[in-house]
């Protein structure tokens, strides 16, 4: 479990195929990896990955074919900048929102503009994800907890806007995003479960429930 508050930016130093569509990724980490146990989880651009090996200033993780299919990891190359976050500990301050690290899909930067001191970004996502995005709700983009400022459904997709303050733009990879760039998107888990409960409450086959006579 994570909070979407990125602590460091790492860089990919090696990517190697492992068969069946998976890869082994080595990431140079600007923090002490001595306390990072093999088997521990790290959110890498919003993807929860398991540490399989480590060195003094790096760690390696493996990604399955499924992860490659629903995230941006397939486009990572040597030098790719990656947002990093260690898991939430019991008693830690929850500064963002609950983030599982299970990416729901890939979005694209639809627009980028300055709004005063802030950076205003628009992201386009498929309609299947857009139905979970709400104004003033939370969303994780490349592992960064963000507040949605506006939402618009457009044909087969949805576009939502966020404002990124200067600190977040500098401390994460969001500040370097450009139009067309692909990003990992994780919807708010509360929205996910709320929608599932609403679906389960619908009568089977769409039949209307009969009213009981008084």
Residue, then its C-alpha position, 0 to 999 in steps of 0.5 A: x500500500x502506498x500514498x502517492x507521495x513520491x520520495x525520489x526519482x530513479x533511473x532505469x539502468x538496464x532492461x532485459x527480457x525474461x521470456x513470456x513477455x516479462x522483463x527484469x528491470x534494474x533501477x538506480x536509486x538515489x536512496x540507501x538501498x541497504x534497508x531495502x529487503x529482497x522481496x520488498x515492494x517499491x512503487x515504480x511510476x505507480x507500479x508495485x514491483x517486487x525487489x528481486x536483487x539489489x546493490x549499494x545504489x540500485x535494485x532490480x525487479x521483475x515485471x510479468x507479461x500482464x504488467x507489461x500489457x497494462x502499463x508503460x513499462x514496455x517503453x522503459x529504456x536505459x535512462x528512463x526517469x521513474x518515480x519511486x515510493x516505498x510502501x506505507x508503514x503503520x503510523x506513517x502520515x497519509x499525505x496523498x490517498x490510498x494507492x495500491x500500485x495496481x495500475x488500471x491502464x495507460x493514459x496520454x497527456x492531452x494538453x500542457x499549459x501554465x496556470x500561474x505558478x502551477x502546471x496544468x495537465x490534461x490526461x486522456x484515458x479510455x472510457x472504462x477508466x473515465x467512469x471512475x474519475x470524478x471532479x475533486x476526486x483522487x487519481x494516481x498518475x505515474x504514482x503521483x497522488x493528484x486531485x482532479x479539477x475537471x472531467x469531460x467525456x469525449x466519445x470513446x474516452x474521457x479527459x481529466x485535468x489536474x494542477x501540479x504545483x512547482x514542488x511536485x513538478x520538480x520532485x517527480x517526473x510530471x514536470x517533464x511530461x509533454x503532449x502525447x506522453x504515456x502515463x500509468x493511471x490508477x483510479x481511486x480504489x474507493x471509486x472502484x469498489x463503489x462502482x462494483x457495489x452499485x453494479x451488484x445491487x442492480x436486479x439481474x437482467x435489468x428487471x425492475x423490482x416489483x413494489x410491494x403492496x401496502 
